[in-house]
Amino acid sequence: MEIVFFIAALTSVFAVILICLFLFVNGIPAMAEIGVFKFLLGKTWAPTDIPPAFGILPMILGSLYITAGAILIGVSVGLFTAVFLARFCPRKIYQWFKPFIEVLAGVPSVVYGFFGLVVLVPFVRNVFGGSGSSIFTASLLLGVMILPTIIGVVEASIRAVPPQYYEGALALGATHERSVFFAELPAASSGVVAGVVLGIGRAIGETMAVILVAGNQARIPTGLFQGARTLTSGIVLEMGYAAELHRGALIATGVVLFVFILMINFTFSYFKRRAFS
């Protein structure tokens, strides 16, 4: 069984290495041909022009803005929901709440996107103006989509805190609310950060739902209610007909996205090690 487990671990590592090799071998040459700074900082994405332009700065900013908005919504709602479920929710209500939250995790992305297209986009259009397909709409939809991930991880972390933390706070005269928020929640901080990081990964890597509600405009966004295109959307929308340098530029876009995910994971690992050191 040790050999079986070792082979399973090697398979996972090999899969990651294979993905890295594919991305960097196919993406770096295209990035070098275009020019690293022209590719990363260019403001124009026009692969069909003569000469073509491959600047992904608008897509980088679109991804960052939409992800930041989703995290702002998802973390605030998810954190308080997890605390409520773990320490304040009556058992009878919990039996109803928890299954609904788990169902949210199983809904396909395209269903979320269709809901956003027929419900959120008209709502934003009627209330705030514009086309309705905007950064705000995509952030709102992604904020809902990452809720199950954040709620599940944070709730499990709070429940894993030894009861002595809560009992000790009560013994010192703290109320139930203060014991939860100032004793148990800080003790579960590593789990809270893990939930946030997983939420960020889900938000920045989402494609189908964002395509349907974000507007897909490859330009630098100047307002919350303007359309934007993310890195993932750009790859999906154009990979089907891309060729030669255009295809290489899209793979290089995947390299940039992959590096973003690595930076997020390494940052989380660094702060986690500091918390336990």
C-alpha positions as CSV (number, residue, x, y, z in Angstrom):
1,M,0.0,0.0,0.0
2,E,2.9,2.4,0.6
3,I,3.9,1.8,-3.0
4,V,0.3,2.5,-4.2
5,F,0.2,5.8,-2.2
6,F,3.6,6.8,-3.5
7,I,2.5,6.2,-7.1
8,A,-0.7,8.2,-6.5
9,A,1.4,11.1,-5.1
10,L,3.8,11.0,-8.0
11,T,0.9,11.0,-10.4
12,S,-0.4,14.3,-8.9
13,V,3.1,15.8,-9.0
14,F,3.6,14.6,-12.6
15,A,0.3,16.1,-13.7
16,V,1.3,19.6,-12.3
17,I,4.7,19.3,-14.0
18,L,3.1,18.3,-17.3
19,I,0.8,21.3,-17.2
20,C,3.6,23.6,-16.4
21,L,5.7,22.3,-19.2
22,F,2.9,22.6,-21.7
23,L,2.1,26.2,-20.7
24,F,5.7,27.5,-20.6
25,V,7.0,25.6,-23.6
26,N,4.1,26.9,-25.8
27,G,3.5,30.3,-24.1
28,I,7.0,31.7,-23.4
29,P,8.2,31.8,-27.1
30,A,5.1,33.7,-28.1
31,M,5.5,36.1,-25.2
32,A,9.1,36.6,-26.3
33,E,8.2,37.2,-29.9
34,I,5.5,39.8,-29.0
35,G,7.7,41.4,-26.3
36,V,7.2,40.8,-22.6
37,F,6.3,44.4,-21.7
38,K,4.2,44.9,-24.9
39,F,2.3,41.7,-24.0
40,L,1.8,42.4,-20.3
41,L,1.4,46.2,-20.4
42,G,-0.2,46.6,-23.9
43,K,-3.6,48.2,-23.8
44,T,-4.8,46.9,-27.2
45,W,-5.9,43.3,-28.0
46,A,-6.5,43.1,-31.7
47,P,-5.3,39.8,-33.1
48,T,-7.0,40.3,-36.5
49,D,-5.5,43.7,-37.2
50,I,-2.5,44.2,-39.5
51,P,-0.1,44.2,-37.7
52,P,-1.8,42.4,-34.8
53,A,-1.7,43.7,-31.3
54,F,-1.5,41.4,-28.3
55,G,-1.7,43.5,-25.1
56,I,-3.4,41.8,-22.2
57,L,-3.4,44.6,-19.7
58,P,-7.2,45.2,-20.1
59,M,-7.8,41.5,-19.3
60,I,-5.5,41.5,-16.4
61,L,-7.3,44.5,-14.9
62,G,-10.6,43.0,-15.7
63,S,-9.7,39.8,-13.9
64,L,-8.4,41.7,-10.9
65,Y,-11.4,44.0,-10.6
66,I,-14.0,41.2,-10.9
67,T,-12.1,39.0,-8.5
68,A,-11.7,41.8,-6.0
69,G,-15.4,42.6,-6.1
70,A,-16.3,38.9,-5.8
71,I,-14.0,38.5,-2.7
72,L,-15.5,41.7,-1.1
73,I,-19.0,40.2,-1.4
74,G,-18.2,36.6,-0.9
75,V,-15.9,36.9,2.1
76,S,-18.1,39.3,4.0
77,V,-21.2,37.2,3.5
78,G,-19.5,33.8,3.7
79,L,-17.6,34.6,6.9
80,F,-20.7,35.7,8.9
81,T,-22.7,32.9,7.5
82,A,-20.1,30.3,8.6
83,V,-20.0,31.8,12.1
84,F,-23.8,31.7,12.2
85,L,-24.0,28.1,11.2
86,A,-21.2,27.0,13.5
87,R,-22.2,28.8,16.7
88,F,-25.5,30.6,16.5
89,C,-27.8,28.5,14.2
90,P,-30.5,26.4,16.0
91,R,-30.2,22.7,15.1
92,K,-33.6,22.6,13.4
93,I,-32.8,25.6,11.1
94,Y,-29.3,24.2,10.5
95,Q,-30.8,21.0,9.0
96,W,-32.5,23.2,6.4
97,F,-29.7,25.8,5.8
98,K,-26.8,23.4,5.3
99,P,-28.3,21.3,2.4
100,F,-29.2,24.5,0.5
101,I,-25.6,25.8,0.8
102,E,-24.3,22.5,-0.3
103,V,-26.6,22.6,-3.3
104,L,-25.1,25.9,-4.3
105,A,-21.7,24.2,-4.6
106,G,-23.1,21.6,-7.1
107,V,-24.8,24.0,-9.5
108,P,-22.9,24.1,-12.8
109,S,-21.2,27.4,-13.8
110,V,-23.2,27.8,-16.9
111,V,-26.4,27.7,-14.9
112,Y,-25.1,30.5,-12.7
113,G,-24.2,32.4,-15.8
114,F,-27.7,31.9,-17.3
115,F,-29.3,33.1,-14.1
116,G,-27.0,36.1,-14.2
117,L,-27.9,36.8,-17.8
118,V,-31.7,36.7,-17.4
119,V,-32.0,38.1,-13.8
120,L,-28.9,40.1,-12.7
121,V,-28.1,41.8,-16.0
122,P,-31.6,43.3,-16.4
123,F,-31.7,44.2,-12.7
124,V,-28.4,46.1,-12.9
125,R,-29.5,47.7,-16.2
126,N,-32.8,49.0,-14.8
127,V,-31.3,50.1,-11.4
128,F,-27.9,51.5,-12.4
129,G,-28.1,52.1,-16.1
130,G,-25.8,50.9,-18.9
131,S,-26.0,47.6,-20.6
132,G,-26.1,45.6,-17.3
133,S,-23.2,43.4,-18.4
134,S,-20.5,44.9,-16.3
135,I,-17.8,44.4,-13.6
136,F,-20.4,44.9,-10.9
137,T,-22.7,42.2,-12.3
138,A,-19.9,39.7,-12.7
139,S,-18.6,40.4,-9.2
140,L,-22.0,39.9,-7.7
141,L,-22.5,36.6,-9.5
142,L,-19.0,35.3,-8.6
143,G,-19.5,36.5,-5.0
144,V,-22.5,34.1,-4.8
145,M,-20.6,31.3,-6.6
146,I,-17.7,31.3,-4.1
147,L,-20.0,31.3,-1.0
148,P,-20.2,27.5,-0.6
149,T,-16.4,27.2,-0.7
150,I,-15.8,29.9,1.9
151,I,-18.7,28.8,4.1
152,G,-17.7,25.2,4.1
153,V,-14.0,25.7,4.9
154,V,-14.6,28.4,7.6
155,E,-17.3,26.5,9.3
156,A,-15.2,23.4,9.5
157,S,-12.3,25.4,10.9
158,I,-14.5,27.0,13.6
159,R,-15.9,23.7,14.7
160,A,-12.3,22.3,14.9
161,V,-11.3,24.8,17.5
162,P,-10.9,23.1,20.9
163,P,-13.8,24.0,23.2
164,Q,-11.4,25.3,25.9
165,Y,-11.0,28.5,23.9
166,Y,-14.7,29.3,24.1
167,E,-15.1,28.1,27.7
168,G,-12.0,30.0,28.8
169,A,-13.4,33.2,27.3
170,L,-16.7,32.7,29.1
171,A,-14.9,32.0,32.3
172,L,-13.2,35.4,32.0
173,G,-16.6,37.1,31.7
174,A,-17.0,37.4,27.9
175,T,-20.4,37.1,26.3
176,H,-21.3,34.4,23.9
177,E,-20.7,36.7,20.9
178,R,-17.4,38.0,22.2
179,S,-16.2,34.5,22.9
180,V,-16.9,33.4,19.4
181,F,-15.5,36.5,17.6
182,F,-12.5,37.2,19.8
183,A,-11.5,33.7,20.9
184,E,-12.7,31.0,18.5
185,L,-12.5,33.0,15.3
186,P,-8.8,34.1,15.7
187,A,-7.9,30.5,16.6
188,A,-9.5,29.4,13.3
189,S,-7.6,32.1,11.3
190,S,-5.6,29.6,9.2
191,G,-8.9,27.9,8.1
192,V,-10.4,31.3,7.4
193,V,-7.5,32.3,5.2
194,A,-7.6,28.9,3.4
195,G,-11.3,29.5,2.6
196,V,-10.5,33.0,1.3
197,V,-7.7,31.7,-0.9
198,L,-9.9,28.9,-2.3
199,G,-12.5,31.5,-3.0
200,I,-10.0,33.6,-4.9
201,G,-8.9,30.7,-6.9
202,R,-12.5,29.8,-7.8
203,A,-13.3,33.4,-8.7
204,I,-10.2,34.2,-10.8
205,G,-10.5,30.9,-12.7
206,E,-14.2,31.1,-13.5
207,T,-15.0,31.3,-17.2
208,M,-18.5,30.4,-18.4
209,A,-20.5,32.5,-15.9
210,V,-18.2,35.5,-16.5
211,I,-18.6,35.2,-20.2
212,L,-22.3,35.5,-20.0
213,V,-22.5,38.6,-17.7
214,A,-19.2,40.6,-17.9
215,G,-19.6,42.1,-21.4
216,N,-16.4,40.7,-22.8
217,Q,-15.0,44.0,-23.9
218,A,-11.2,43.9,-24.2
219,R,-10.6,47.4,-23.0
220,I,-9.3,49.0,-19.8
221,P,-12.4,49.4,-17.6
222,T,-13.0,52.9,-16.3
223,G,-16.1,52.3,-14.2
224,L,-17.8,49.7,-12.1
225,F,-20.8,49.4,-14.4
226,Q,-18.7,49.0,-17.6
227,G,-18.0,45.7,-19.4
228,A,-14.7,43.9,-19.0
229,R,-13.0,40.8,-20.3
230,T,-11.1,38.4,-18.0
231,L,-8.0,36.3,-18.8
232,T,-10.1,33.1,-18.8
233,S,-12.8,34.6,-21.0
234,G,-10.3,35.8,-23.6
235,I,-8.8,32.3,-23.9
236,V,-12.2,30.5,-24.2
237,L,-13.7,33.0,-26.7
238,E,-10.8,32.9,-29.2
239,M,-8.9,29.6,-28.8
240,G,-11.3,27.8,-31.1
241,Y,-10.2,29.7,-34.2
242,A,-6.7,31.0,-33.1
243,A,-3.6,29.9,-35.0
244,E,0.1,30.5,-35.0
245,L,1.1,33.6,-33.0
246,H,-2.5,34.3,-31.9
247,R,-2.7,30.8,-30.4
248,G,0.7,31.2,-28.7
249,A,-0.5,34.5,-27.2
250,L,-3.6,32.8,-25.8
251,I,-1.4,30.1,-24.2
252,A,0.9,32.9,-22.9
253,T,-2.3,34.4,-21.3
254,G,-2.8,31.1,-19.6
255,V,0.8,31.3,-18.3
256,V,0.0,34.7,-16.7
257,L,-3.1,33.3,-15.1
258,F,-1.1,30.3,-13.9
259,V,1.5,32.6,-12.3
260,F,-1.3,34.5,-10.6
261,I,-2.6,31.3,-9.0
262,L,0.9,30.3,-7.9
263,M,1.5,33.7,-6.3
264,I,-1.7,33.4,-4.4
265,N,-0.9,29.9,-3.2
266,F,2.7,30.8,-2.2
267,T,1.5,33.9,-0.4
268,F,-1.0,31.8,1.6
269,S,1.7,29.2,2.4
270,Y,4.0,32.0,3.6
271,F,1.5,33.5,6.0
272,K,0.4,30.1,7.1
273,R,4.0,29.2,8.0
274,R,4.4,32.5,9.9
275,A,1.2,31.8,11.8
276,F,2.5,28.5,13.0
277,S,6.1,29.5,13.6
